[in-house]
Amino acid sequence: MIVDNKPGAGTTIAAEFVSKAPADGYTLYIATASLMGGDKVLYKNIKYQPLISCRLPGWWPRR
């Protein structure tokens, strides 16, 4: 496993990178629902559609 952190702009940089990656199952983006839903409201010019470009593979367990 390779971890490639892409910080900045409230995770929109990482989300845009992942949304443009091929849908081959090798790229995983972990974020909270509030980040994915809030990006469209908080940022005027994001280059991806948070609820369309990304799919939810499952729920991350909380402890």
Stockholm file with secondary structure:
# STOCKHOLM 1.0

chainA/1-63         MIVDNKPGAGTTIAAEFVSKAPADGYTLYIATASLMGGDKVLYKNIKYQPLISCRLPGWWPRR
#=GR chainA/1-63 SS CCCCCCCCGGGHHHHHHHHTSCSSSCCCCCCCHHHHHHHHHHCSCCSSCHHHHCCCCCCCCCC
#=GC SS_cons        CCCCCCCCGGGHHHHHHHHTSCSSSCCCCCCCHHHHHHHHHHCSCCSSCHHHHCCCCCCCCCC
//
